[in-house]
Amino acid sequence: MRLAAVADPTGRTTAAVLEDGTWRSLPAPDLSTLLRTTPVAHLARLAGGVVEDATPVLPLPTPTKVVCCGLNYGDHIRETGRELPAHPTLFAKYADTLVGPADDIELPRGVDVDWEAELAVVVGAEIRGGDESQARAAIAGYTVANDISIRDWQYRTLQWFQGKAWDRSTPIGPVLVTPDEVDPAAGSTITCRVDGEEVQRASTRTLVFDAAALVAYISTFTVLRPGDIVLTGTPGGVGVARDPQRFLGDGDVVETQIEGIGLLRNTIRLTDH
Amino acid sequence: MRLAAVADPTGRTTAAVLEDGTWRSLPAPDLSTLLRTTPVAHLARLAGGVVEDATPVLPLPTPTKVVCCGLNYGDHIRETGRELPAHPTLFAKYADTLVGPADDIELPRGVDVDWEAELAVVVGAEIRGGDESQARAAIAGYTVANDISIRDWQYRTLQWFQGKAWDRSTPIGPVLVTPDEVDPAAGSTITCRVDGEEVQRASTRTLVFDAAALVAYISTFTVLRPGDIVLTGTPGGVGVARDPQRFLGDGDVVETQIEGIGLLRNTIRLTDH
């Protein structure tokens, strides 16, 4: 099943499910609301009328938690000569950080803006203290995100949060794909392109902590609820690690894609205020 | 003005204001809801009936953001020989982390539980991109918190989040005191006691980044809304920095107090699951 929040040409938005190439409405304005009120297994039979000329928008505008993992791609960690980590490196974002799959990303001129293509895991059932099997059962599905990072703020102090939590800087979407249709642990290709040039490519098979492992680990200390999001980390190829370093400029188009899930296309807009 | 969420003997909770030593109800179940719907300046004239035998409970159960500052007491930083920081070290919690001013704090046996007495700033008006003057005007008031930290998890990786975000581990309250009644920048004594023994004592005057500076800085990258909380960091004297290290055990009573604001009294309960 492929789910999204879609806008029609009048700007009205609704949760929707893709059937035979057309979007059919579901009874909620977006997937945050839908997942809080309806188990994923019940969704198919709720499909309503066709939404004509539907455009996917921010699917999950109101998660209670967006927990992010860093340093999680084995191939990239090994190529830097580091040991594989024993525990996931976690930090937090808030719902305000998210932005839609085709939205512009507005940031102030003068900061160091970098890309981080990531697989996003969406929680479908409340889980606390779950093991990996329970975590797997609690996953509603997968979508695409880019953990756009303000590197100079990220490294002002030891804690990354202030470089990671800028409002409307993390694009996510366009569709939530249920686990029966995609299995990132089996290997999906994730890529990032800047103005058409590929800057990241990896397989989600090489995640050190996969989706179920992350959900289980986080649920040890905090409850995860339907609509909450776990970002799984980015592979090698980010701008700050290049020689010379490369950051995003005004007008740059960032495309983030995961095979079998979908594509984000966001333009960076640097403004004077 | 002194505000709280209070429970009556039947367990019903309401927002309330203290007048002449008695709590009078306000039209909301708690201060999160109250601040989202009503400017602080309008509250006094909304006071309703007296709540008999009122007991303060968690005042702010549903903030959208709880942003925390580390390494922020100048006397402690100087005594460790470090330079004063140019930027605040920030990390995030979620609403689920909060617990009431007299609640037990349940954690699993075997983790390293430490105390961190902190001044908490409560936002009263939406602010984004504000300067310090605008930030000062956006502060609803001050309360007391203890950023109880799971040190072994905090230091598993470089990012502190997983040691700071355990559900129901950060007590906060009991009252929100408006800025006309208390000015932490002028100096309020903050103390922490464990089973009656004082383990932390400092003046909020020695904060490197005071309440208005923190709110302004955070508002550079993310909007703060009524009911959001900023924790301002803890002074010296935490257990992990002692020689030998000292952590909290089952049944330990942690008292956290700020002169002119109030007192938290929480018992640590370590459980087998």
Contacts between the chains, C-beta under 8 A, distances in Angstrom:
chain1	res1	chain2	res2	distance
A	64	B	94	6.7
A	64	B	95	7.3
A	64	B	96	7.7
A	65	B	94	5.5
A	67	B	161	7.9
A	70	B	159	7.0
A	85	B	157	6.8
A	86	B	156	7.4
A	87	B	156	4.3
A	87	B	157	5.7
A	87	B	162	7.7
A	88	B	157	7.2
A	89	B	157	4.0
A	89	B	158	6.2
A	89	B	159	5.2
A	90	B	157	7.2
A	90	B	159	6.0
A	90	B	161	5.1
A	90	B	162	4.9
A	91	B	91	7.3
A	91	B	92	7.5
A	91	B	159	4.7
A	91	B	161	5.0
A	92	B	91	7.4
A	92	B	92	4.0
A	92	B	93	7.5
A	92	B	94	7.0
A	92	B	161	5.4
A	92	B	165	6.9
A	93	B	92	7.5
A	94	B	64	6.7
A	94	B	65	5.5
A	94	B	92	7.0
A	94	B	222	6.8
A	95	B	64	7.3
A	96	B	64	7.7
A	96	B	222	5.7
A	96	B	223	6.1
A	97	B	222	7.4
A	128	B	167	7.5
A	129	B	273	7.6
A	150	B	221	7.5
A	153	B	221	7.1
A	156	B	86	7.4
A	156	B	87	4.3
A	157	B	85	6.9
A	157	B	87	5.8
A	157	B	88	7.2
A	157	B	89	4.0
A	157	B	90	7.2
A	158	B	89	6.2
A	158	B	158	6.8
A	159	B	70	7.0
A	159	B	89	5.3
A	159	B	90	6.0
A	159	B	91	4.7
A	159	B	159	6.6
A	159	B	160	6.3
A	160	B	159	6.3
A	161	B	67	7.9
A	161	B	90	5.1
A	161	B	91	5.0
A	161	B	92	5.4
A	162	B	87	7.7
A	162	B	90	4.9
A	162	B	221	6.5
A	165	B	92	6.9
A	165	B	221	6.2
A	165	B	222	5.4
A	166	B	221	4.4
A	166	B	222	6.7
A	167	B	128	7.4
A	167	B	221	6.9
A	167	B	222	5.1
A	167	B	223	6.0
A	221	B	150	7.5
A	221	B	153	7.1
A	221	B	162	6.5
A	221	B	165	6.2
A	221	B	166	4.5
A	221	B	167	6.9
A	222	B	94	6.8
A	222	B	96	5.7
A	222	B	97	7.4
A	222	B	165	5.4
A	222	B	166	6.7
A	222	B	167	5.2
A	223	B	96	6.1
A	223	B	167	6.0
A	273	B	129	7.7
